[in-house]
Amino acid sequence: MASNRTLLSIPEASARLEVSPSTVRRWVRAGKLRSVPMPGGRAKVRADDVTAILSGSQPEAVAS
């Protein structure tokens, strides 16, 4: 499906997860989702991490 290189904006991730953008930002701060800083100060999240949450598992990079 999505590759490790596919990045989603916060609004794109929130739409896929059916939560608000502020919830996605909170999950990034809490370590549930890893963000990738982009030029201009924006952040994106890995599509694979979003897919992992949707499937009921923790994203690989954040799992303990």
Distance bins in CASP14 RR format, pairs under 12 A and 6 or more apart:
PFRMAT RR
TARGET T0000
AUTHOR 0000-0000-0000
RMODE 2
METHOD distances of the structure
MODEL  1
1 16 0 0 0 0 0 1 0 0 0 0 0
1 47 1 0 0 1 0 0 0 0 0 0 0
1 48 0 0 0 0 1 0 0 0 0 0 0
1 50 0 0 0 0 0 1 0 0 0 0 0
1 51 1 0 0 1 0 0 0 0 0 0 0
1 52 0 0 0 0 0 1 0 0 0 0 0
1 54 0 0 0 0 0 1 0 0 0 0 0
1 55 0 0 0 0 0 1 0 0 0 0 0
2 8 0 0 0 0 1 0 0 0 0 0 0
2 12 0 0 0 0 0 1 0 0 0 0 0
2 13 0 0 0 0 0 1 0 0 0 0 0
2 16 0 0 0 0 1 0 0 0 0 0 0
2 45 0 0 0 0 0 1 0 0 0 0 0
2 46 1 0 0 1 0 0 0 0 0 0 0
2 47 1 1 0 0 0 0 0 0 0 0 0
2 48 1 0 1 0 0 0 0 0 0 0 0
2 49 0 0 0 0 1 0 0 0 0 0 0
2 50 1 0 0 1 0 0 0 0 0 0 0
2 51 1 0 1 0 0 0 0 0 0 0 0
2 52 0 0 0 0 0 1 0 0 0 0 0
2 54 0 0 0 0 0 1 0 0 0 0 0
2 55 0 0 0 0 0 1 0 0 0 0 0
2 59 0 0 0 0 0 1 0 0 0 0 0
3 46 0 0 0 0 1 0 0 0 0 0 0
3 47 1 0 0 1 0 0 0 0 0 0 0
3 48 1 0 0 1 0 0 0 0 0 0 0
3 51 0 0 0 0 0 1 0 0 0 0 0
4 34 0 0 0 0 0 1 0 0 0 0 0
4 36 0 0 0 0 0 1 0 0 0 0 0
4 45 0 0 0 0 0 1 0 0 0 0 0
4 46 1 0 0 1 0 0 0 0 0 0 0
4 47 0 0 0 0 1 0 0 0 0 0 0
4 48 1 0 1 0 0 0 0 0 0 0 0
4 49 0 0 0 0 1 0 0 0 0 0 0
4 51 0 0 0 0 0 1 0 0 0 0 0
4 52 0 0 0 0 0 1 0 0 0 0 0
4 59 0 0 0 0 0 1 0 0 0 0 0
4 60 0 0 0 0 1 0 0 0 0 0 0
4 61 0 0 0 0 1 0 0 0 0 0 0
5 36 0 0 0 0 0 1 0 0 0 0 0
5 44 0 0 0 0 0 1 0 0 0 0 0
5 46 0 0 0 0 1 0 0 0 0 0 0
5 47 0 0 0 0 1 0 0 0 0 0 0
5 48 0 0 0 0 1 0 0 0 0 0 0
6 12 0 0 0 0 0 1 0 0 0 0 0
6 13 0 0 0 0 0 1 0 0 0 0 0
6 16 0 0 0 0 0 1 0 0 0 0 0
6 36 0 0 0 0 0 1 0 0 0 0 0
6 44 0 0 0 0 1 0 0 0 0 0 0
6 45 0 0 0 0 1 0 0 0 0 0 0
6 46 1 0 0 1 0 0 0 0 0 0 0
6 47 1 1 0 0 0 0 0 0 0 0 0
6 48 1 0 0 1 0 0 0 0 0 0 0
6 49 0 0 0 0 0 1 0 0 0 0 0
6 50 0 0 0 0 1 0 0 0 0 0 0
6 51 0 0 0 0 1 0 0 0 0 0 0
7 13 0 0 0 0 1 0 0 0 0 0 0
7 33 0 0 0 0 0 1 0 0 0 0 0
7 34 0 0 0 0 0 1 0 0 0 0 0
7 35 0 0 0 0 1 0 0 0 0 0 0
7 36 1 0 1 0 0 0 0 0 0 0 0
7 37 0 0 0 0 0 1 0 0 0 0 0
7 38 1 0 0 1 0 0 0 0 0 0 0
7 42 0 0 0 0 0 1 0 0 0 0 0
7 43 0 0 0 0 1 0 0 0 0 0 0
7 44 1 1 0 0 0 0 0 0 0 0 0
7 45 1 0 0 1 0 0 0 0 0 0 0
7 46 1 0 0 1 0 0 0 0 0 0 0
7 47 1 0 0 1 0 0 0 0 0 0 0
7 48 0 0 0 0 1 0 0 0 0 0 0
7 49 0 0 0 0 1 0 0 0 0 0 0
7 50 0 0 0 0 0 1 0 0 0 0 0
8 14 0 0 0 0 1 0 0 0 0 0 0
8 15 0 0 0 0 1 0 0 0 0 0 0
8 16 1 0 0 1 0 0 0 0 0 0 0
8 17 0 0 0 0 1 0 0 0 0 0 0
8 21 0 0 0 0 0 1 0 0 0 0 0
8 24 0 0 0 0 1 0 0 0 0 0 0
8 28 0 0 0 0 0 1 0 0 0 0 0
8 33 0 0 0 0 1 0 0 0 0 0 0
8 34 0 0 0 0 0 1 0 0 0 0 0
8 35 0 0 0 0 0 1 0 0 0 0 0
8 36 0 0 0 0 1 0 0 0 0 0 0
8 38 0 0 0 0 0 1 0 0 0 0 0
8 42 0 0 0 0 0 1 0 0 0 0 0
8 43 0 0 0 0 0 1 0 0 0 0 0
8 44 1 0 1 0 0 0 0 0 0 0 0
8 45 1 0 1 0 0 0 0 0 0 0 0
8 46 1 0 0 1 0 0 0 0 0 0 0
8 47 1 0 1 0 0 0 0 0 0 0 0
8 48 0 0 0 0 0 1 0 0 0 0 0
8 49 0 0 0 0 1 0 0 0 0 0 0
8 50 1 0 0 1 0 0 0 0 0 0 0
8 51 0 0 0 0 0 1 0 0 0 0 0
8 53 0 0 0 0 0 1 0 0 0 0 0
9 15 0 0 0 0 1 0 0 0 0 0 0
9 16 0 0 0 0 0 1 0 0 0 0 0
9 21 0 0 0 0 1 0 0 0 0 0 0
9 24 0 0 0 0 1 0 0 0 0 0 0
9 25 0 0 0 0 0 1 0 0 0 0 0
9 35 0 0 0 0 0 1 0 0 0 0 0
9 36 0 0 0 0 0 1 0 0 0 0 0
9 38 0 0 0 0 1 0 0 0 0 0 0
9 42 1 0 0 1 0 0 0 0 0 0 0
9 43 0 0 0 0 1 0 0 0 0 0 0
9 44 1 0 1 0 0 0 0 0 0 0 0
9 45 0 0 0 0 1 0 0 0 0 0 0
9 46 0 0 0 0 0 1 0 0 0 0 0
9 47 0 0 0 0 0 1 0 0 0 0 0
9 50 0 0 0 0 0 1 0 0 0 0 0
10 16 0 0 0 0 0 1 0 0 0 0 0
10 17 0 0 0 0 0 1 0 0 0 0 0
10 19 0 0 0 0 0 1 0 0 0 0 0
10 20 0 0 0 0 1 0 0 0 0 0 0
10 21 1 0 1 0 0 0 0 0 0 0 0
10 22 0 0 0 0 1 0 0 0 0 0 0
10 23 0 0 0 0 1 0 0 0 0 0 0
10 24 1 0 1 0 0 0 0 0 0 0 0
10 25 1 0 0 1 0 0 0 0 0 0 0
10 26 0 0 0 0 0 1 0 0 0 0 0
10 27 0 0 0 0 0 1 0 0 0 0 0
10 28 0 0 0 0 1 0 0 0 0 0 0
10 29 0 0 0 0 0 1 0 0 0 0 0
10 33 0 0 0 0 1 0 0 0 0 0 0
10 35 0 0 0 0 1 0 0 0 0 0 0
10 36 0 0 0 0 0 1 0 0 0 0 0
10 38 0 0 0 0 0 1 0 0 0 0 0
10 41 0 0 0 0 0 1 0 0 0 0 0
10 42 1 0 0 1 0 0 0 0 0 0 0
10 43 1 0 0 1 0 0 0 0 0 0 0
10 44 1 0 0 1 0 0 0 0 0 0 0
10 45 1 0 0 1 0 0 0 0 0 0 0
10 50 0 0 0 0 0 1 0 0 0 0 0
11 17 0 0 0 0 0 1 0 0 0 0 0
11 19 0 0 0 0 0 1 0 0 0 0 0
11 20 0 0 0 0 1 0 0 0 0 0 0
11 21 1 0 1 0 0 0 0 0 0 0 0
11 22 0 0 0 0 0 1 0 0 0 0 0
11 23 0 0 0 0 0 1 0 0 0 0 0
11 24 0 0 0 0 1 0 0 0 0 0 0
11 25 0 0 0 0 0 1 0 0 0 0 0
11 42 0 0 0 0 0 1 0 0 0 0 0
11 43 0 0 0 0 0 1 0 0 0 0 0
11 44 0 0 0 0 0 1 0 0 0 0 0
11 45 0 0 0 0 0 1 0 0 0 0 0
12 21 0 0 0 0 1 0 0 0 0 0 0
12 24 0 0 0 0 1 0 0 0 0 0 0
12 42 0 0 0 0 0 1 0 0 0 0 0
12 43 0 0 0 0 0 1 0 0 0 0 0
12 44 0 0 0 0 1 0 0 0 0 0 0
12 45 0 0 0 0 1 0 0 0 0 0 0
12 46 0 0 0 0 0 1 0 0 0 0 0
12 47 0 0 0 0 1 0 0 0 0 0 0
12 50 0 0 0 0 1 0 0 0 0 0 0
13 19 0 0 0 0 1 0 0 0 0 0 0
13 20 0 0 0 0 0 1 0 0 0 0 0
13 21 0 0 0 0 1 0 0 0 0 0 0
13 22 0 0 0 0 0 1 0 0 0 0 0
13 23 0 0 0 0 1 0 0 0 0 0 0
13 24 1 0 1 0 0 0 0 0 0 0 0
13 25 0 0 0 0 1 0 0 0 0 0 0
13 27 0 0 0 0 1 0 0 0 0 0 0
13 28 0 0 0 0 1 0 0 0 0 0 0
13 32 0 0 0 0 0 1 0 0 0 0 0
13 33 1 0 0 1 0 0 0 0 0 0 0
13 34 0 0 0 0 0 1 0 0 0 0 0
13 35 0 0 0 0 1 0 0 0 0 0 0
13 36 0 0 0 0 0 1 0 0 0 0 0
13 43 0 0 0 0 0 1 0 0 0 0 0
13 44 0 0 0 0 1 0 0 0 0 0 0
13 45 1 0 1 0 0 0 0 0 0 0 0
13 46 0 0 0 0 1 0 0 0 0 0 0
13 47 0 0 0 0 1 0 0 0 0 0 0
13 48 0 0 0 0 0 1 0 0 0 0 0
13 49 0 0 0 0 1 0 0 0 0 0 0
13 50 1 0 1 0 0 0 0 0 0 0 0
13 51 0 0 0 0 0 1 0 0 0 0 0
13 52 0 0 0 0 0 1 0 0 0 0 0
13 53 0 0 0 0 1 0 0 0 0 0 0
13 54 0 0 0 0 0 1 0 0 0 0 0
13 59 0 0 0 0 0 1 0 0 0 0 0
14 20 1 0 1 0 0 0 0 0 0 0 0
14 21 1 0 1 0 0 0 0 0 0 0 0
14 22 0 0 0 0 1 0 0 0 0 0 0
14 23 1 0 0 1 0 0 0 0 0 0 0
14 24 1 0 1 0 0 0 0 0 0 0 0
14 25 0 0 0 0 1 0 0 0 0 0 0
14 26 0 0 0 0 0 1 0 0 0 0 0
14 27 0 0 0 0 1 0 0 0 0 0 0
14 28 0 0 0 0 0 1 0 0 0 0 0
14 33 0 0 0 0 0 1 0 0 0 0 0
14 45 0 0 0 0 1 0 0 0 0 0 0
14 50 0 0 0 0 1 0 0 0 0 0 0
14 53 0 0 0 0 0 1 0 0 0 0 0
15 21 0 0 0 0 1 0 0 0 0 0 0
15 23 0 0 0 0 0 1 0 0 0 0 0
15 24 0 0 0 0 1 0 0 0 0 0 0
15 50 0 0 0 0 1 0 0 0 0 0 0
15 54 0 0 0 0 0 1 0 0 0 0 0
16 24 0 0 0 0 1 0 0 0 0 0 0
16 33 0 0 0 0 0 1 0 0 0 0 0
16 45 0 0 0 0 1 0 0 0 0 0 0
16 46 0 0 0 0 0 1 0 0 0 0 0
16 47 0 0 0 0 1 0 0 0 0 0 0
16 48 0 0 0 0 0 1 0 0 0 0 0
16 49 0 0 0 0 0 1 0 0 0 0 0
16 50 1 0 1 0 0 0 0 0 0 0 0
16 51 0 0 0 0 1 0 0 0 0 0 0
16 52 0 0 0 0 0 1 0 0 0 0 0
16 53 0 0 0 0 1 0 0 0 0 0 0
16 54 1 0 0 1 0 0 0 0 0 0 0
17 23 1 0 0 1 0 0 0 0 0 0 0
17 24 1 0 0 1 0 0 0 0 0 0 0
17 25 0 0 0 0 0 1 0 0 0 0 0
17 26 0 0 0 0 0 1 0 0 0 0 0
17 27 0 0 0 0 1 0 0 0 0 0 0
17 32 0 0 0 0 0 1 0 0 0 0 0
17 33 0 0 0 0 1 0 0 0 0 0 0
17 45 0 0 0 0 1 0 0 0 0 0 0
17 47 0 0 0 0 0 1 0 0 0 0 0
17 49 0 0 0 0 0 1 0 0 0 0 0
17 50 1 0 0 1 0 0 0 0 0 0 0
17 51 0 0 0 0 0 1 0 0 0 0 0
17 52 0 0 0 0 0 1 0 0 0 0 0
17 53 1 0 0 1 0 0 0 0 0 0 0
17 54 1 0 0 1 0 0 0 0 0 0 0
17 55 0 0 0 0 0 1 0 0 0 0 0
17 56 0 0 0 0 0 1 0 0 0 0 0
18 24 0 0 0 0 0 1 0 0 0 0 0
18 50 0 0 0 0 0 1 0 0 0 0 0
18 53 0 0 0 0 0 1 0 0 0 0 0
18 54 0 0 0 0 1 0 0 0 0 0 0
19 25 0 0 0 0 0 1 0 0 0 0 0
19 26 0 0 0 0 1 0 0 0 0 0 0
19 27 0 0 0 0 1 0 0 0 0 0 0
19 32 0 0 0 0 0 1 0 0 0 0 0
19 33 0 0 0 0 0 1 0 0 0 0 0
19 50 0 0 0 0 0 1 0 0 0 0 0
19 53 0 0 0 0 1 0 0 0 0 0 0
19 54 0 0 0 0 0 1 0 0 0 0 0
20 26 0 0 0 0 1 0 0 0 0 0 0
20 27 0 0 0 0 0 1 0 0 0 0 0
21 27 0 0 0 0 0 1 0 0 0 0 0
21 28 0 0 0 0 0 1 0 0 0 0 0
21 42 0 0 0 0 0 1 0 0 0 0 0
21 43 0 0 0 0 0 1 0 0 0 0 0
21 45 0 0 0 0 0 1 0 0 0 0 0
22 28 0 0 0 0 0 1 0 0 0 0 0
22 29 0 0 0 0 0 1 0 0 0 0 0
23 29 0 0 0 0 0 1 0 0 0 0 0
23 30 0 0 0 0 0 1 0 0 0 0 0
23 32 0 0 0 0 1 0 0 0 0 0 0
23 33 0 0 0 0 0 1 0 0 0 0 0
23 53 0 0 0 0 0 1 0 0 0 0 0
24 30 0 0 0 0 0 1 0 0 0 0 0
24 31 0 0 0 0 0 1 0 0 0 0 0
24 32 0 0 0 0 1 0 0 0 0 0 0
24 33 1 0 0 1 0 0 0 0 0 0 0
24 34 0 0 0 0 0 1 0 0 0 0 0
24 35 0 0 0 0 1 0 0 0 0 0 0
24 43 0 0 0 0 1 0 0 0 0 0 0
24 44 0 0 0 0 0 1 0 0 0 0 0
24 45 1 0 0 1 0 0 0 0 0 0 0
24 49 0 0 0 0 0 1 0 0 0 0 0
24 50 0 0 0 0 1 0 0 0 0 0 0
24 53 0 0 0 0 1 0 0 0 0 0 0
25 31 0 0 0 0 0 1 0 0 0 0 0
25 32 0 0 0 0 0 1 0 0 0 0 0
25 33 0 0 0 0 1 0 0 0 0 0 0
25 35 0 0 0 0 1 0 0 0 0 0 0
25 42 0 0 0 0 0 1 0 0 0 0 0
25 43 0 0 0 0 1 0 0 0 0 0 0
25 44 0 0 0 0 0 1 0 0 0 0 0
25 45 0 0 0 0 1 0 0 0 0 0 0
26 32 0 0 0 0 1 0 0 0 0 0 0
26 33 0 0 0 0 1 0 0 0 0 0 0
26 35 0 0 0 0 0 1 0 0 0 0 0
27 33 1 0 1 0 0 0 0 0 0 0 0
27 34 0 0 0 0 1 0 0 0 0 0 0
27 35 0 0 0 0 1 0 0 0 0 0 0
27 43 0 0 0 0 0 1 0 0 0 0 0
27 45 0 0 0 0 1 0 0 0 0 0 0
27 49 0 0 0 0 1 0 0 0 0 0 0
27 50 0 0 0 0 0 1 0 0 0 0 0
27 52 0 0 0 0 0 1 0 0 0 0 0
27 53 0 0 0 0 1 0 0 0 0 0 0
27 58 0 0 0 0 0 1 0 0 0 0 0
27 59 0 0 0 0 1 0 0 0 0 0 0
27 62 0 0 0 0 1 0 0 0 0 0 0
28 34 1 0 0 1 0 0 0 0 0 0 0
28 35 1 0 1 0 0 0 0 0 0 0 0
28 36 0 0 0 0 0 1 0 0 0 0 0
28 37 0 0 0 0 0 1 0 0 0 0 0
28 42 0 0 0 0 0 1 0 0 0 0 0
28 43 1 0 0 1 0 0 0 0 0 0 0
28 44 0 0 0 0 0 1 0 0 0 0 0
28 45 1 0 0 1 0 0 0 0 0 0 0
28 46 0 0 0 0 0 1 0 0 0 0 0
28 49 0 0 0 0 1 0 0 0 0 0 0
28 50 0 0 0 0 0 1 0 0 0 0 0
28 53 0 0 0 0 0 1 0 0 0 0 0
28 59 0 0 0 0 0 1 0 0 0 0 0
28 61 0 0 0 0 0 1 0 0 0 0 0
28 62 0 0 0 0 1 0 0 0 0 0 0
29 35 0 0 0 0 1 0 0 0 0 0 0
29 43 0 0 0 0 0 1 0 0 0 0 0
30 58 0 0 0 0 0 1 0 0 0 0 0
30 62 0 0 0 0 1 0 0 0 0 0 0
31 45 0 0 0 0 0 1 0 0 0 0 0
31 49 0 0 0 0 0 1 0 0 0 0 0
31 53 0 0 0 0 0 1 0 0 0 0 0
31 58 0 0 0 0 1 0 0 0 0 0 0
31 59 0 0 0 0 1 0 0 0 0 0 0
31 61 0 0 0 0 1 0 0 0 0 0 0
31 62 1 0 1 0 0 0 0 0 0 0 0
31 63 0 0 0 0 0 1 0 0 0 0 0
31 64 0 0 0 0 0 1 0 0 0 0 0
32 45 0 0 0 0 1 0 0 0 0 0 0
32 49 0 0 0 0 1 0 0 0 0 0 0
32 50 0 0 0 0 0 1 0 0 0 0 0
32 52 0 0 0 0 0 1 0 0 0 0 0
32 53 1 0 0 1 0 0 0 0 0 0 0
32 56 0 0 0 0 0 1 0 0 0 0 0
32 57 0 0 0 0 0 1 0 0 0 0 0
32 58 1 0 0 1 0 0 0 0 0 0 0
32 59 1 0 0 1 0 0 0 0 0 0 0
32 61 0 0 0 0 0 1 0 0 0 0 0
32 62 1 0 0 1 0 0 0 0 0 0 0
32 63 0 0 0 0 0 1 0 0 0 0 0
32 64 0 0 0 0 0 1 0 0 0 0 0
33 43 0 0 0 0 1 0 0 0 0 0 0
33 44 0 0 0 0 0 1 0 0 0 0 0
33 45 1 0 1 0 0 0 0 0 0 0 0
33 46 1 0 0 1 0 0 0 0 0 0 0
33 47 0 0 0 0 0 1 0 0 0 0 0
33 48 0 0 0 0 0 1 0 0 0 0 0
33 49 1 0 1 0 0 0 0 0 0 0 0
33 50 1 0 0 1 0 0 0 0 0 0 0
33 51 0 0 0 0 0 1 0 0 0 0 0
33 52 0 0 0 0 1 0 0 0 0 0 0
33 53 1 0 0 1 0 0 0 0 0 0 0
33 54 0 0 0 0 0 1 0 0 0 0 0
33 58 0 0 0 0 1 0 0 0 0 0 0
33 59 1 0 0 1 0 0 0 0 0 0 0
33 60 0 0 0 0 0 1 0 0 0 0 0
33 61 0 0 0 0 1 0 0 0 0 0 0
33 62 1 0 0 1 0 0 0 0 0 0 0
33 63 0 0 0 0 0 1 0 0 0 0 0
34 43 0 0 0 0 1 0 0 0 0 0 0
34 44 0 0 0 0 0 1 0 0 0 0 0
34 45 1 0 0 1 0 0 0 0 0 0 0
34 46 1 0 0 1 0 0 0 0 0 0 0
34 47 0 0 0 0 0 1 0 0 0 0 0
34 48 0 0 0 0 1 0 0 0 0 0 0
34 49 1 0 0 1 0 0 0 0 0 0 0
34 50 0 0 0 0 0 1 0 0 0 0 0
34 52 0 0 0 0 0 1 0 0 0 0 0
34 53 0 0 0 0 0 1 0 0 0 0 0
34 58 0 0 0 0 0 1 0 0 0 0 0
34 59 1 0 0 1 0 0 0 0 0 0 0
34 60 0 0 0 0 1 0 0 0 0 0 0
34 61 1 0 1 0 0 0 0 0 0 0 0
34 62 1 0 1 0 0 0 0 0 0 0 0
34 63 0 0 0 0 0 1 0 0 0 0 0
35 41 0 0 0 0 0 1 0 0 0 0 0
35 42 0 0 0 0 1 0 0 0 0 0 0
35 43 1 1 0 0 0 0 0 0 0 0 0
35 44 1 0 0 1 0 0 0 0 0 0 0
35 45 1 0 1 0 0 0 0 0 0 0 0
35 46 0 0 0 0 1 0 0 0 0 0 0
35 49 0 0 0 0 1 0 0 0 0 0 0
35 50 0 0 0 0 0 1 0 0 0 0 0
35 59 0 0 0 0 0 1 0 0 0 0 0
35 61 0 0 0 0 0 1 0 0 0 0 0
35 62 0 0 0 0 0 1 0 0 0 0 0
36 42 0 0 0 0 1 0 0 0 0 0 0
36 43 1 0 0 1 0 0 0 0 0 0 0
36 44 1 0 1 0 0 0 0 0 0 0 0
36 45 1 0 0 1 0 0 0 0 0 0 0
36 46 1 0 0 1 0 0 0 0 0 0 0
36 47 0 0 0 0 0 1 0 0 0 0 0
36 48 0 0 0 0 0 1 0 0 0 0 0
36 49 0 0 0 0 0 1 0 0 0 0 0
36 61 0 0 0 0 0 1 0 0 0 0 0
37 43 1 0 1 0 0 0 0 0 0 0 0
37 44 0 0 0 0 1 0 0 0 0 0 0
37 45 0 0 0 0 0 1 0 0 0 0 0
38 44 1 0 1 0 0 0 0 0 0 0 0
38 45 0 0 0 0 0 1 0 0 0 0 0
44 50 0 0 0 0 0 1 0 0 0 0 0
45 51 0 0 0 0 0 1 0 0 0 0 0
45 52 0 0 0 0 0 1 0 0 0 0 0
45 53 0 0 0 0 1 0 0 0 0 0 0
45 59 0 0 0 0 1 0 0 0 0 0 0
45 61 0 0 0 0 0 1 0 0 0 0 0
45 62 0 0 0 0 0 1 0 0 0 0 0
46 52 0 0 0 0 1 0 0 0 0 0 0
46 53 0 0 0 0 0 1 0 0 0 0 0
46 59 1 0 0 1 0 0 0 0 0 0 0
46 60 0 0 0 0 1 0 0 0 0 0 0
46 61 1 0 0 1 0 0 0 0 0 0 0
46 62 0 0 0 0 0 1 0 0 0 0 0
47 53 0 0 0 0 0 1 0 0 0 0 0
47 54 0 0 0 0 0 1 0 0 0 0 0
47 59 0 0 0 0 0 1 0 0 0 0 0
48 54 0 0 0 0 0 1 0 0 0 0 0
48 55 0 0 0 0 0 1 0 0 0 0 0
48 57 0 0 0 0 0 1 0 0 0 0 0
48 58 0 0 0 0 0 1 0 0 0 0 0
48 59 1 0 0 1 0 0 0 0 0 0 0
48 60 1 0 0 1 0 0 0 0 0 0 0
48 61 0 0 0 0 1 0 0 0 0 0 0
48 62 0 0 0 0 0 1 0 0 0 0 0
49 55 0 0 0 0 0 1 0 0 0 0 0
49 56 0 0 0 0 0 1 0 0 0 0 0
49 57 0 0 0 0 0 1 0 0 0 0 0
49 58 0 0 0 0 1 0 0 0 0 0 0
49 59 1 1 0 0 0 0 0 0 0 0 0
49 60 1 0 0 1 0 0 0 0 0 0 0
49 61 1 0 0 1 0 0 0 0 0 0 0
49 62 1 0 0 1 0 0 0 0 0 0 0
49 63 0 0 0 0 0 1 0 0 0 0 0
50 56 0 0 0 0 0 1 0 0 0 0 0
50 57 0 0 0 0 0 1 0 0 0 0 0
50 59 0 0 0 0 1 0 0 0 0 0 0
51 57 0 0 0 0 1 0 0 0 0 0 0
51 58 0 0 0 0 0 1 0 0 0 0 0
51 59 0 0 0 0 1 0 0 0 0 0 0
51 60 0 0 0 0 0 1 0 0 0 0 0
52 58 1 0 0 1 0 0 0 0 0 0 0
52 59 1 0 1 0 0 0 0 0 0 0 0
52 60 1 0 0 1 0 0 0 0 0 0 0
52 61 0 0 0 0 1 0 0 0 0 0 0
52 62 0 0 0 0 1 0 0 0 0 0 0
52 63 0 0 0 0 1 0 0 0 0 0 0
53 59 1 0 0 1 0 0 0 0 0 0 0
53 60 0 0 0 0 0 1 0 0 0 0 0
53 62 0 0 0 0 1 0 0 0 0 0 0
53 63 0 0 0 0 0 1 0 0 0 0 0
56 63 0 0 0 0 0 1 0 0 0 0 0
57 63 1 0 0 1 0 0 0 0 0 0 0
58 64 0 0 0 0 1 0 0 0 0 0 0
END
